[in-house]
Amino acid sequence: MSFSAWKMSKKWKIYQKTTLLSAIAFITSCNNTSQNSYDLTKFGASYTGRQFIPQSMPTVATSYIAKSGQIINQQDFLTQLDNVRHYSTRLANQYAVTYGKITSWLAAGGRLQELTRYGVQLNQMRGQDGYQNVMMTGYFVPIIEARTTPQGEFRYPIYAIPQGNKKYSRSEIYQGALNGRGLELAYSNSLLDNFLMEVQGSGFVHIGDGNLRHFAYGDKNGYSYTSIGRLLVEAGEIEKEKMSVQAIRQWAERNPNKLQGLLERNQSFVYFRPDATFDVKGSAGVPLVALASVASDRNIVPSGSVLLVEMPLIDHNGNWRGRHELRLMVALDVGGAVKGQHFDIYQGIGEKAGHQAGLMKHFGRVWVLN
């Protein structure tokens, strides 16, 4: 399929990621020591009228939603449920009753005050601070420029999975440990783009002449992940409050000779595999719908769970616009950096989705619906 045809197809809403680490890997690891070092209310958090919930209670049953407004993504959510039913019999059977109740509620108008009339049980997340402020970040599937052979600026390989048990570190791979083994799937013109595609776990590669290829997650090299965002903050290169994927890109543009050295400090490396489909899936094996699916910590929110999300709205610069919108989402993915009271919201594909994902490190409330 050509790039232009793909953009016009219905599949533009369905994306994938077998999440390894999301863009939050750049951010949350920078905030582990003290989340209160800056004003979280600037990022959508609220404390007015809230009661503290102890850490021993990750969710609390409630009889109503303390929020007014309408669900703005009913059709996308129903499409996501259809994907679950078609691709995961296990999850569809496990959550059949819940999906049925919520579908009936939506068909009757989806008014928040009527949720419990349909037998839906409400469990509110405690939030990272106990005041129901749940961390929300974003991830996406990138589109990067590449060629099938090295030529000019296109000299940075994207690798398939090597055979054998030997572990190669990122620095060894950059120094040519995999050269001459026929593992090069394509060559991009940006070492950083390759790295960010690894972070997202998959991506689309535009190889010229309108041709688009999908590279899905293949495997890891076995080394642990080190956040380059944390390294930059610790070195005083980027202020913690301003950390984002965009900030990392800007730093790389100013310091091209330091980029490879920075990336090599993260020894983890991701290999890819070609995927002929454009239906990209999360860890649950279900195609994802943008802004209707999340990566979650399955110890708290298992795959297949339905969430009512008070999603913070941000502007082009990542500033919270002072309001949230209500969306229904399904937990269908996981992430190495997605732990506890934190959801990584799937934003979509391409530059616009990537910009939004790279800036999102905000807060809102979440209710688990059963």
Helices and strands as residue ranges (DSSP letters): H 3-8, G 10-13, E 14-15, H 24-31, G 35-37, G 40-43, E 59-62, H 74-87, H 89-94, H 96-107, G 112-118, E 122-125, E 134-141, E 143-147, E 156-159, H 170-174, E 184-188, H 191-200, E 203-206, E 212-220, H 228-234, G 240-242, H 245-254, H 259-264, E 270-275, E 288-289, E 293-295, E 306-314, E 320-333, E 342-349, H 350-359, E 361-364, E 366-369
